[in-house]
Amino acid sequence: MSRRSPVVTGIGILCAAGCGSRRVWEAIRDGRSGLGPLTLFSSPRFGHHLVGQVREDVDALAGKVRGSRSDKLAWIAAREALSSAGLNPAEVSNSSGLSPQRIGVIFGSTVGGMRGTEQFLHQLLREKRHRFGSLRFHECASSTDLCARMVQAQGPCTTISTACSAGAMAIAAAAELIEQGAADLVLTGGSDSLCRLTLNGFGSLLLLDPKGCRPFDAGRTGISLGEGAGMLVLESEETAHARGATILARLSGWGASCDAFHATAPQPEGRGALAAMRQALERSGLEPARIDYVSAHGTGTPDNDAMEAKALRQLFGDQVPPFASVKRFFGHTLAASGAIKAVICVQALREQAVPPNLGMETLDPGLGMERSVSLPRRLPGGGPVTEFRSQSLTHILSNSFGFGGNNAALVFSRADAARPGISQSGVVPTVVGEKNTLVEHGQVPWPDCGRFAILEYGAASAAGSTLAEIQDTFRQGGAMPTQFEMPAALSAGTVSVLACKPFGADALIEPAKRRRLGRLQQMAVAAARRCWAAAGVTNARAGVAFGTGLGSLNDTAAFVENLVINDERAPRPAFFTNSVHNSLASQIALELELTGLNSTMVQREISFEAALWHGSRELATQHADLMLIGAADELNAYHLATGQRWGNKSEPAVYPGEGCTVFALARNPGNQPPIAWVNGIRLGRVNALAGQPIDACAEADWIIETLAQNGETLDRVDLLVTGFNGNHQLKPFYYAVAAALARRAGRPIPCGAYQHACGEFPAASAFGFLTAIGLVRGEIAPALCLADFPATAVPQSPCRTVLLYTLSPSGTKAMCCVQAG
């Protein structure tokens, strides 16, 4: 099967430089910066800094949409992107002629609804009032869910949170869906709003420039924070032609890497950035000399700009193409940054003109760029482009780098550009000069989802850390609850929870490192170390794909609480560093020196499966030999109080919980026998949850179709494992789907449950995945984890195939199949 080409057919943007792609391009053409005073909220410590605040009335532009400021920014930009693609935002399926199941949404987000959460904490801690409504939109996935619901998408929908590279990572993941054939059209990009967390966080790290950012300038001192959203409509070239859409540009290549160097600082020599750029070029089939312009990340911090300059010199030698950072126009918009830059790259290709590096007066001589910008296109004196100007453009390279060394690079090409190299042959490029120790390189048909070997696992849970301990917990009827002391400001007394048993952090993490890590980070590192050691793989190209619903919520809360109580007088930078959702995956990469893909999925209850999909794609395309894939969430007082307030824990089938599970996956195990195999990994969306009836027959068909695509049948499924005894709102939906599958199979299909052993939390399905491994290995008896569901017989032990199926109240869904090794 040939590789499908992702093309851009729609763009949308909202930022401090303007609302809409045309207005933003005019600001860039005229050299008008959107930086200005902060008026969105007060900040006693950093309110005097220039910021890239959206000045339009966001509420009015969003209309009747309910959500956080980030959500509304996302929808406004998404609406423009869909309209520019010739689609009706309210009826995308009808106006495109596509099935809703072939339409996906993938966004990047860093702060989500943090602005509303800050207001909640201010009312709680300063005014002693409980108003939980704004917390409904706290999660990063809220923007994705909103837009998916608005466009009625039922294809793969997920959210990526890799700090400042998240928007670019989301676009790359959307392109993967199209190439894989899992979607025909994907709405993708990123959004983030200004908030006190990031303003004080970057300020506490001394990374803000009060005069406004000056990328690559000799006097630069830091970033200017901004807010906004950038959106693309990506679709397959075949789909675009079939519906008569205008192709604005091509997404020719993309690459991702991790520095594995430091929690916040970039690797000084630019090795990670260089690896991402090289991978993007290799994927596009382009030589470096074919790049006409580089849209630099260029934040304006001394270290980041110096690192990026070194990486560019290493990639291009003495022929660095014209480059510039556009951050001075709208500030650093975090997760939206790479997506906004993507919109500008598409506009640059259409207009055949290059944006300037606004704000630079004197090029930093230490960057070594004076003589490296390629002739004859360079400006007098070299360095970044300093004035807007016309230029012939065919290929643009766009860089995005984030906390934790998360690097992403995208290559955009002119709509009529010939597709070079690999595009016509339909094979995956190999990585030049790198040895593949688990998979033999070769030409692989595209796509090649296949099945993947599970080499080992590491776990921290209320049920224990090993399959033997977990079986004992199931035999006892579930984990024993402990009491969680609630803060007086929220509610008096205690809450029964399933907290993790001791998980060995003292033995697995050095004391000096352990002191800097939050509890959830310690869980993740301990589980990853156990998994990595047990897998026993060396010299493998490896990466990390991780899921979390809420991230290091306790560290985030501690940072914001301190801001509120002390009125920003003494920010605590260590808590801010840990607050980003990707601190878990980045810390694992840092500890184990894993420099491949480093992604963090934050799609509520399917966060683990989203990470499983992303990591398996990296294996399928042979960009990695081994992936550590897992998920984690922790107990938190605010989360518990919110659940009590909204009744999510009334009539509880299970207690709130926490945990972390990590797995080592390979495309081929080599000489090491795997503990199990996984295939049938698929993401989607049910458009009728939230109290409405589910089309259980359609769900059963979706599952059977996925099995068939992977050479499986329902006859081989011995057990359906779900979150049946978790969120009570989902129980009738699981029941209906299981009943529909039984009718399709002509026999009862036993159902397994697992949350009574680990507790209910967003990343709990990772524990369900481990349970499935135990079931196919015969290390967990199926009779011990059967759900309260009609079944005529207990399945055989070990099971042949266990189907893990997960729903989220927000509507997203996922499945995968675990089979014996």
C-alpha positions in Angstrom: 0.0 0.0 0.0 1.5 3.4 -1.0 2.0 6.1 1.5 -0.8 8.7 1.5 0.3 12.3 1.3 -1.0 14.8 3.9 -1.9 18.2 2.5 -3.1 21.4 4.1 -6.5 22.6 2.8 -7.5 25.0 5.6 -5.8 27.4 8.1 -7.0 29.4 11.0 -5.3 31.6 13.6 -5.9 33.9 16.5 -3.1 35.6 18.4 -1.9 39.0 19.6 -1.1 40.0 16.0 -4.7 39.7 15.0 -7.7 37.5 14.4 -7.7 35.6 11.2 -4.9 34.5 8.8 -5.2 37.6 6.6 -4.9 40.1 9.5 -2.0 38.3 11.0 -0.2 38.2 7.7 -0.8 41.9 7.2 0.8 42.6 10.7 3.8 40.5 9.7 4.1 42.2 6.4 3.9 45.6 8.1 6.2 44.7 10.9 3.6 45.4 13.7 4.3 43.6 17.0 1.3 42.5 19.0 3.1 42.7 22.3 1.6 45.0 24.9 0.5 45.4 28.5 -1.1 42.6 30.4 -4.8 43.4 31.2 -6.3 39.9 31.3 -5.5 39.6 35.0 -3.3 41.3 37.6 0.2 40.1 38.4 1.9 42.1 41.2 5.3 40.5 40.4 5.4 40.2 36.6 2.5 42.3 35.3 4.8 45.0 33.9 6.2 42.6 31.3 5.0 42.9 27.7 2.8 40.0 26.7 1.2 38.8 23.5 -2.4 39.1 24.8 -5.3 38.6 22.4 -7.1 42.0 22.4 -10.3 40.9 20.7 -13.4 39.9 22.8 -12.8 36.2 22.8 -16.2 35.4 24.4 -18.0 37.3 21.7 -16.0 35.7 18.9 -16.7 32.2 20.3 -20.4 32.8 20.5 -22.4 30.5 22.7 -19.5 28.0 23.2 -18.9 27.0 26.8 -15.4 26.4 27.9 -12.1 27.9 29.1 -10.3 30.7 27.3 -8.0 28.1 25.7 -11.1 26.2 24.5 -12.6 29.3 22.9 -9.3 30.4 21.3 -9.1 26.9 19.8 -12.7 26.9 18.4 -12.3 30.4 16.9 -9.2 29.3 15.0 -10.7 25.9 14.1 -13.8 27.6 12.7 -11.7 29.7 10.4 -9.6 26.7 9.3 -12.6 24.7 8.4 -14.3 27.5 6.5 -11.1 28.2 4.6 -11.0 24.5 3.6 -14.5 24.9 2.1 -16.2 23.1 4.9 -19.2 24.0 7.0 -17.9 24.0 10.6 -21.3 22.8 11.9 -21.6 20.0 9.3 -18.1 18.9 8.4 -19.1 15.4 7.5 -22.0 16.5 5.2 -19.9 19.3 3.6 -16.9 17.0 3.0 -18.7 13.9 1.9 -16.7 11.9 4.5 -17.9 9.5 7.1 -17.7 11.0 10.7 -15.5 8.0 11.5 -12.9 9.2 9.0 -12.6 12.7 10.6 -10.3 13.2 13.5 -9.1 16.0 15.9 -5.6 16.2 17.4 -4.6 19.3 19.4 -1.7 20.3 21.5 -2.2 22.0 24.9 0.0 23.1 27.8 -2.1 24.9 30.3 -5.6 23.9 29.3 -8.2 25.6 31.5 -5.6 26.8 34.0 -6.8 30.4 34.0 -10.2 29.2 35.3 -8.5 26.9 37.9 -6.5 29.9 39.2 -9.7 31.8 39.7 -11.2 28.9 41.5 -8.2 28.7 43.9 -8.3 32.5 44.5 -11.9 32.2 45.5 -11.2 29.2 47.7 -8.1 30.4 49.4 -8.6 34.1 49.6 -12.4 34.4 49.7 -13.3 31.0 51.3 -15.9 30.2 48.6 -16.5 27.0 46.7 -17.3 27.4 43.0 -16.3 24.3 41.1 -17.8 25.2 37.7 -14.6 26.5 36.1 -12.8 23.2 36.9 -15.0 21.4 34.3 -12.6 22.9 31.7 -9.3 22.4 33.5 -8.0 19.5 31.5 -5.9 20.0 28.4 -8.2 17.6 26.5 -11.1 20.1 27.0 -10.3 22.0 23.8 -10.0 18.8 21.7 -13.3 17.5 23.1 -15.1 20.8 22.4 -14.0 21.0 18.8 -14.6 17.3 18.1 -18.1 17.7 19.5 -18.7 20.8 17.5 -17.7 19.2 14.2 -19.2 15.8 15.1 -15.9 14.0 14.5 -15.9 10.3 15.3 -12.4 9.4 14.2 -9.3 9.4 16.3 -9.3 12.3 18.7 -6.5 13.0 21.2 -4.5 15.7 22.9 -0.7 16.1 23.1 1.1 18.0 25.9 4.8 18.3 25.2 5.1 21.9 26.4 6.1 24.3 23.7 6.4 21.7 21.0 2.9 20.3 21.5 1.2 22.1 18.6 3.9 20.9 16.1 3.7 17.4 17.6 -0.1 17.4 17.2 0.3 18.3 13.5 2.9 15.5 13.0 0.6 13.0 14.8 -2.3 14.1 12.6 -0.1 13.4 9.5 0.6 10.0 10.9 -3.1 9.2 11.0 -3.5 10.2 7.4 -0.5 8.3 6.2 -1.6 5.3 8.2 -5.0 5.4 6.6 -6.8 5.8 10.0 -8.4 9.1 9.0 -9.1 11.1 5.8 -9.3 14.5 7.4 -7.9 15.8 10.7 -8.4 19.1 12.4 -5.1 19.8 14.1 -3.2 22.5 15.9 -2.8 23.9 19.3 -4.1 26.6 21.7 -3.1 28.1 25.1 -4.2 31.1 27.1 -2.2 33.4 29.3 -2.3 32.5 33.0 -0.5 33.3 36.2 1.1 29.8 36.4 3.2 30.3 33.3 3.9 34.0 33.8 5.2 33.4 37.3 6.8 30.1 36.3 8.9 31.5 33.5 9.6 34.5 35.6 10.8 32.4 38.5 13.2 30.8 36.1 14.5 34.2 35.0 13.4 33.6 31.5 11.2 36.7 30.9 12.4 39.8 29.0 10.5 42.8 30.4 11.3 44.8 27.2 9.9 42.2 24.9 11.6 39.2 23.4 14.5 39.8 21.0 15.3 36.5 19.3 19.0 36.1 18.3 19.8 39.7 19.5 23.0 40.3 21.4 21.0 41.8 24.3 18.3 39.2 24.5 17.3 38.1 28.0 14.2 36.0 27.7 10.8 35.3 26.2 7.6 37.2 26.0 4.6 35.1 26.9 1.6 35.1 24.6 -1.6 33.3 23.9 -3.5 32.2 20.9 -4.4 29.3 18.6 -3.3 28.0 15.3 -5.2 25.3 13.3 -4.8 23.4 10.1 -7.1 21.1 8.2 -5.0 18.2 7.1 -6.3 15.6 4.7 -5.1 13.0 2.3 -4.3 14.3 -1.2 -6.8 11.8 -2.6 -9.6 13.2 -0.4 -8.8 16.8 -1.2 -8.9 16.1 -4.9 -12.1 14.1 -4.6 -14.0 16.9 -2.9 -12.5 19.6 -5.1 -10.6 21.3 -2.3 -7.8 23.8 -2.9 -4.5 22.5 -1.6 -2.7 25.3 0.2 0.5 23.4 1.0 1.9 20.0 1.6 3.2 18.6 4.9 6.2 16.8 3.4 8.0 15.7 6.5 8.2 15.7 10.3 10.5 14.5 13.0 10.7 14.4 16.8 13.4 13.7 19.3 14.3 14.2 23.0 17.4 15.9 24.4 17.4 13.7 27.5 19.6 16.4 29.0 17.7 18.6 31.5 14.2 19.4 32.7 14.2 22.9 31.4 17.5 23.8 29.6 18.2 22.7 26.0 21.1 20.5 25.2 23.8 23.1 24.5 25.2 21.6 21.3 21.7 21.2 19.7 22.0 17.4 19.3 18.3 16.8 19.9 17.1 19.7 17.7 19.5 18.5 14.9 18.0 14.9 15.2 14.5 16.2 14.8 15.4 18.3 11.8 17.3 15.5 10.1 14.4 13.1 10.7 11.9 15.6 9.1 14.2 16.0 6.1 14.7 12.2 5.7 11.0 11.7 5.9 10.4 14.3 3.2 13.1 12.9 1.0 14.8 16.3 0.9 18.5 17.2 1.1 19.2 20.2 3.4 20.1 22.4 0.4 16.5 22.1 -0.7 15.2 24.1 2.2 14.5 27.8 1.3 13.6 29.2 4.7 13.7 28.1 8.3 10.9 29.3 10.7 13.1 29.2 13.8 11.8 28.4 17.3 13.8 31.4 18.5 12.4 32.2 21.9 14.8 35.0 22.8 16.4 33.2 25.7 20.2 33.1 25.6 20.5 29.3 25.8 17.7 28.4 23.4 18.8 30.7 20.6 22.5 29.7 20.9 21.5 26.0 20.8 19.3 26.4 17.7 22.0 28.4 15.9 24.5 25.5 16.5 22.0 23.0 15.3 21.3 25.0 12.1 25.0 25.3 11.4 25.5 21.6 11.9 22.6 20.7 9.5 23.4 23.3 6.8 27.1 23.9 7.2 28.1 27.2 5.7 24.9 27.4 3.7 22.2 28.1 6.3 19.1 29.3 4.5 17.3 32.5 5.4 15.7 32.1 8.9 13.8 34.1 11.4 11.8 33.8 14.6 8.3 35.3 14.6 7.9 35.3 18.4 8.1 39.1 18.6 4.8 39.4 16.7 2.7 37.5 19.2 4.9 36.2 22.0 5.6 32.6 22.9 2.2 30.9 22.9 3.5 27.6 24.3 1.5 24.7 22.8 0.0 27.0 20.2 3.5 28.2 19.1 4.3 25.4 16.6 0.7 25.5 15.2 0.7 29.3 14.7 4.1 29.0 13.0 2.7 26.3 10.8 -0.1 28.6 9.6 2.4 31.3 8.9 4.6 28.9 6.9 1.6 28.0 4.8 0.9 31.7 4.2 4.5 32.3 3.3 4.5 29.6 0.7 1.3 31.0 -0.8 2.5 34.6 -0.8 6.1 33.7 -1.7 7.5 36.0 1.0 9.4 35.5 4.2 8.5 36.9 7.6 11.2 38.9 9.4 12.9 38.4 12.8 11.2 41.3 14.4 13.0 42.7 17.5 16.6 42.0 16.6 18.8 45.1 16.4 22.3 43.6 16.8 23.0 40.0 15.9 24.7 38.1 18.7 28.2 37.5 17.3 28.5 34.5 19.6 25.9 32.6 17.4 28.4 32.4 14.6 25.8 33.1 11.9 27.3 36.2 10.3 28.8 34.4 7.4 26.7 31.2 7.4 23.5 32.4 5.8 23.5 31.1 2.2 24.3 33.2 -0.8 22.8 34.8 -2.9 19.8 35.0 -0.6 21.5 36.4 2.5 21.2 39.9 3.7 24.2 42.2 4.2 25.9 41.1 7.4 24.2 37.7 7.4 22.0 36.4 10.3 18.2 36.2 10.5 16.0 37.9 7.9 15.4 41.5 9.3 12.8 42.8 6.9 9.7 41.3 5.2 10.6 40.5 1.6 9.5 38.5 -1.3 11.4 35.3 -2.0 10.9 32.2 -4.1 9.9 29.4 -1.7 9.3 25.7 -2.2 10.2 24.1 1.1 10.1 25.6 4.6 11.5 23.9 7.8 9.7 24.9 11.0 11.2 24.1 14.4 9.5 23.8 17.8 11.3 22.9 21.1 9.9 22.5 24.5 10.7 21.9 28.2 12.2 18.5 28.9 14.1 18.6 25.6 11.0 17.8 23.5 11.9 18.7 19.9 9.7 18.7 16.8 10.4 19.8 13.2 8.0 20.1 10.3 8.6 20.5 6.6 6.0 22.4 4.6 6.2 22.5 0.8 4.5 24.5 -1.9 1.2 23.0 -3.1 2.5 22.3 -6.6 5.9 21.0 -5.4 6.9 17.6 -6.8 7.1 14.9 -4.1 10.7 13.8 -4.0 12.3 10.5 -3.2 10.3 8.2 -1.0 6.9 9.7 -1.8 6.4 7.7 -5.1 7.8 4.4 -3.8 5.7 4.3 -0.8 8.4 3.0 1.6 9.7 4.2 4.9 13.1 5.9 4.9 15.8 4.3 7.0 17.8 6.5 9.3 21.3 6.9 7.9 24.2 5.9 10.1 22.2 4.4 12.9 22.1 0.8 13.8 18.8 -0.9 14.4 19.4 -3.6 17.1 15.9 -5.1 17.3 14.5 -4.6 13.8 16.3 -5.3 10.5 16.0 -2.2 8.2 14.4 -2.7 4.9 11.6 -1.5 2.7 8.3 -1.9 4.5 4.9 -1.4 2.9 3.1 1.6 4.2 1.2 1.4 6.5 2.4 -1.6 8.5 0.5 -1.6 11.8 1.0 -5.3 12.5 1.4 -6.4 16.1 4.0 -5.5 18.7 6.0 -7.5 21.2 5.5 -6.5 24.8 9.0 -7.3 26.3 8.5 -6.3 30.0 6.6 -4.1 32.4 7.1 -2.0 35.5 4.2 -1.0 37.8 3.2 1.0 40.9 -0.3 0.5 42.0 -2.6 -0.1 45.0 -2.6 -3.8 43.9 1.2 -4.0 44.0 4.1 -4.0 41.5 4.0 -7.5 40.1 1.5 -9.8 38.4 1.7 -12.2 41.4 0.8 -9.4 43.8 -2.0 -8.2 41.5 -3.5 -11.7 41.3 -3.5 -11.8 45.1 -5.3 -8.5 45.2 -7.9 -9.8 42.8 -8.2 -12.9 44.9 -9.0 -10.8 47.9 -11.8 -9.0 46.0 -9.8 -5.8 45.4 -7.3 -3.5 47.0 -7.8 -2.3 50.6 -8.7 1.4 50.8 -6.8 3.9 52.9 -7.9 7.3 54.2 -7.0 10.5 52.4 -7.0 13.6 54.6 -8.8 16.4 52.9 -7.8 20.1 53.5 -10.1 22.0 55.7 -10.7 24.6 53.0 -12.3 21.9 50.8 -14.2 19.7 53.2 -13.7 18.3 56.7 -12.7 14.7 57.2 -11.2 12.0 55.0 -11.9 10.2 51.7 -11.5 6.5 51.2 -9.0 5.9 48.3 -6.8 3.2 46.8 -3.3 4.6 47.2 -0.2 3.1 45.7 1.7 0.6 47.8 5.4 1.5 48.3 6.9 1.4 44.9 10.7 1.4 45.6 11.6 5.0 44.8 14.2 4.9 47.6 16.1 2.0 46.1 15.6 3.0 42.4 16.3 6.8 42.5 19.3 8.5 44.0 18.4 10.7 47.0 19.7 13.9 45.4 17.5 13.3 42.3 14.5 12.1 44.3 14.3 15.3 46.3 13.7 17.3 43.1 11.0 15.0 41.8 7.3 15.1 42.7 5.6 11.9 43.8 4.1 11.1 40.4 7.5 11.6 38.7 9.0 9.2 41.3 6.3 6.6 40.4 7.0 7.0 36.7 10.8 6.8 37.0 10.6 3.8 39.4 8.3 1.9 37.1 10.3 2.8 34.0 13.6 1.7 35.6 12.1 -1.7 36.6 10.7 -2.1 33.0 14.0 -1.1 31.3 16.1 -3.3 33.5 13.9 -6.3 33.0 13.7 -5.8 29.2 17.5 -6.0 29.2 17.8 -4.2 25.8 21.0 -2.2 25.1 22.1 0.0 22.2 18.5 0.4 21.0 17.1 3.5 19.4 14.4 4.1 22.0 11.8 6.7 23.0 9.0 7.3 25.4 5.2 7.7 24.8 3.3 8.4 28.0 -0.2 9.1 29.0 -1.7 11.1 31.9 -5.0 12.6 32.5 -4.0 15.3 34.9 -0.2 15.2 35.1 1.7 16.2 38.3 -1.4 17.8 39.8 0.0 18.1 43.3 3.1 20.1 42.2 0.9 22.3 40.0 -1.4 23.0 42.9 1.5 23.7 45.2 2.9 26.3 42.8 -0.5 28.1 42.2 -1.5 27.9 45.9 1.7 29.7 46.8 1.0 32.4 44.2 -2.4 33.0 45.6 -1.6 32.9 49.3 1.6 35.0 49.0 0.5 37.2 46.2 3.4 36.2 43.9 6.0 37.3 46.4 8.1 34.1 46.3 7.4 31.8 43.4 8.7 28.2 43.7 10.4 27.3 40.5 10.9 23.6 41.3 7.1 23.1 41.4 6.7 24.9 38.1 9.3 22.7 36.4 7.4 19.6 37.5 4.0 21.1 36.6 4.2 20.5 32.9 2.4 17.3 31.8 5.4 16.0 29.9 7.6 16.2 33.0 7.0 12.4 33.5 8.0 11.3 30.0 10.9 13.7 29.9 12.2 12.6 33.3 12.1 9.0 32.2 14.1 9.9 29.0 16.6 11.9 31.1 17.1 9.0 33.6 17.5 6.3 30.9 19.1 8.5 28.2 16.4 7.9 25.6 16.7 10.4 22.7 13.9 9.2 20.4 10.3 10.3 20.2 9.1 11.7 23.6 5.4 12.3 23.6 2.8 12.9 26.3 -0.9 12.1 25.6 -3.5 13.8 27.9 -6.8 12.5 26.6 -8.6 11.7 29.9 -9.5 8.0 30.2 -7.8 6.9 27.0 -4.5 8.7 27.6 -2.7 5.3 27.9 -4.2 4.0 24.6 -3.3 7.2 22.9 0.3 6.8 24.0 0.2 3.2 22.9 -0.9 4.3 19.5 1.7 7.0 19.2 4.5 4.7 20.4 3.5 1.9 18.1 3.5 4.2 15.1 7.1 5.0 15.9 7.9 1.3 15.9 5.9 0.6 12.7 7.8 3.3 10.8 11.1 2.0 12.1 12.1 5.3 13.7 12.6 3.4 16.9 13.6 -0.1 17.9 12.1 0.1 21.4 9.4 2.3 23.0 8.6 2.7 26.7 4.9 3.2 26.8 2.9 3.9 29.9 0.6 6.1 31.9 0.2 7.6 35.4 -2.0 9.7 37.5 -2.0 10.6 41.2 -4.4 11.3 44.0 -5.1 15.0 44.6 -7.4 16.8 47.0 -8.9 19.1 44.4 -9.7 16.3 42.1 -11.3 14.3 44.9 -13.4 17.3 46.0 -14.5 18.0 42.5 -15.7 14.4 42.1 -17.6 14.6 45.3 -19.1 17.9 44.3 -20.4 16.7 40.9 -21.6 13.4 42.2 -19.1 11.3 40.1 -18.4 9.3 43.2 -21.9 8.8 44.4 -22.9 5.2 44.3 -19.3 4.4 43.7 -18.4 1.0 42.2 -14.8 1.6 43.2 -12.7 4.0 45.1 -10.6 6.8 43.6 -7.1 5.6 42.9 -3.7 6.3 41.5 -0.9 4.4 39.8 1.7 4.1 37.0 2.4 1.3 34.6 5.1 1.2 32.0 5.7 -1.3 29.2 8.6 -2.0 26.8 7.4 -2.5 23.3 9.3 -3.6 20.2 8.2 -4.3 16.6 10.2 -7.5 16.7 11.6 -9.0 20.0 14.6 -10.6 18.4 15.9 -13.4 20.5 14.0 -12.4 23.6 10.6 -14.0 24.0 8.0 -11.4 24.7 5.7 -11.7 27.6 2.7 -10.9 25.3 1.7 -9.3 22.0 -0.6 -6.4 21.3 -2.4 -5.4 18.1 -5.7 -3.8 17.0 -4.8 -0.5 18.5 -7.4 2.1 17.5 -8.7 5.4 18.7 -12.1 6.9 18.0 -15.0 8.9 19.4 -18.6 8.2 20.4 -20.7 11.3 19.6 -23.5 10.4 21.9 -22.5 10.0 25.5 -23.3 12.6 28.2 -26.5 10.9 29.2 -27.7 10.0 25.7 -28.1 6.5 24.4 -25.1 4.9 22.8 -25.4 3.1 19.4 -24.1 -0.2 20.8 -24.5 -2.0 17.5 -22.3 0.6 15.8 -19.7 0.2 18.5 -19.7 -3.6 18.1 -19.2 -3.1 14.3 -16.3 -0.7 15.0 -14.6 -3.3 17.2 -15.2 -6.2 14.8 -13.9 -4.0 11.9 -10.7 -3.3 13.8 -10.2 -7.0 14.6 -10.7 -7.8 10.9 -8.1 -5.2 9.8 -5.6 -7.0 12.1 -6.5 -10.5 10.9 -8.5 -11.3 14.0 -12.1 -12.4 14.6 -14.5 -12.1 17.5 -14.4 -15.9 17.9 -10.8 -15.7 19.3 -11.7 -13.1 21.9 -12.1 -14.9 25.3 -12.6 -11.8 27.5 -13.7 -8.2 27.1 -11.9 -6.1 29.7 -13.3 -2.6 30.4 -13.6 0.1 33.0 -16.9 -1.5 33.9 -16.6 -1.0 37.7 -15.2 2.5 37.4 -17.2 5.7 36.6 -20.8 4.7 37.2 -21.9 6.9 34.4 -20.2 4.6 31.9 -21.6 1.4 33.2 -24.7 1.2 31.0 -22.6 2.0 27.9 -20.1 -0.8 28.6 -23.1 -3.1 29.3 -24.8 -2.2 26.0 -21.6 -2.7 23.9 -20.8 -6.1 25.6 -24.4 -7.2 24.9 -24.1 -6.1 21.2 -20.8 -8.0 20.8 -22.4 -11.1 22.3 -25.2 -10.9 19.7 -22.6 -10.5 16.9 -20.6 -13.5 18.2 -23.7 -15.7 18.9 -22.4 -16.4 22.3 -22.0 -14.7 25.6 -18.7 -12.8 25.9 -17.4 -12.7 29.5 -16.4 -9.2 30.7 -13.5 -8.4 33.0 -13.1 -5.5 35.3 -10.0 -4.2 37.0 -10.6 -0.8 38.8 -11.5 -2.5 42.1 -7.8 -3.5 42.2 -6.3 -0.2 41.2 -8.9 2.5 41.8 -10.5 4.9 39.4 -8.3 7.5 37.8 -7.8 8.7 34.2 -4.8 6.5 33.4 -6.3 3.4 35.0 -6.6 1.6 31.6 -2.8 1.1 31.7 -3.4 -1.1 34.7 -6.1 -2.8 32.7 -3.6 -3.5 30.0 -1.3 -5.1 32.6 -4.3 -7.1 33.8 -4.8 -8.3 30.2 -1.2 -9.4 30.0 -1.6 -11.4 33.2 -4.8 -13.1 31.8 -3.1 -14.2 28.5 -0.1 -15.5 30.5 -2.2 -17.4 32.9 -0.8 -15.4 35.8 -4.3 -14.0 36.6 -7.2 -16.3 36.7 -10.1 -14.9 34.6 -12.7 -15.9 37.3 -11.0 -13.4 39.7 -11.8 -10.3 37.6 -15.1 -11.0 36.0 -17.4 -8.0 36.0 -21.0 -8.1 37.2 -22.2 -9.1 33.8 -24.2 -12.1 32.5 -21.9 -14.9 31.2 -22.6 -18.6 30.8 -19.0 -19.7 31.4 -15.7 -18.6 32.8 -13.2 -18.2 29.9 -10.3 -20.6 29.6 -7.0 -19.8 31.4 -4.8 -18.6 29.9 -7.0 -16.5 27.6 -6.1 -16.5 23.9 -7.0 -12.9 23.2 -8.2 -10.2 25.7 -9.9 -7.2 24.2 -9.3 -4.0 26.2 -12.0 -1.4 25.4 -12.1 2.0 27.1 -14.7 4.8 27.0 -14.4 8.3 28.4 -17.4 10.4 29.6 -16.2 13.0 27.1 -16.9 10.6 24.3 -13.4 9.4 23.3 -12.9 5.7 23.0 -10.0 3.2 22.4 -9.3 -0.5 22.0 -6.5 -2.9 21.6 -6.0 -6.7 21.8 -3.5 -8.5 24.0 -2.5 -12.0 23.0 -0.2 -14.7 24.5 3.5 -14.5 23.6 
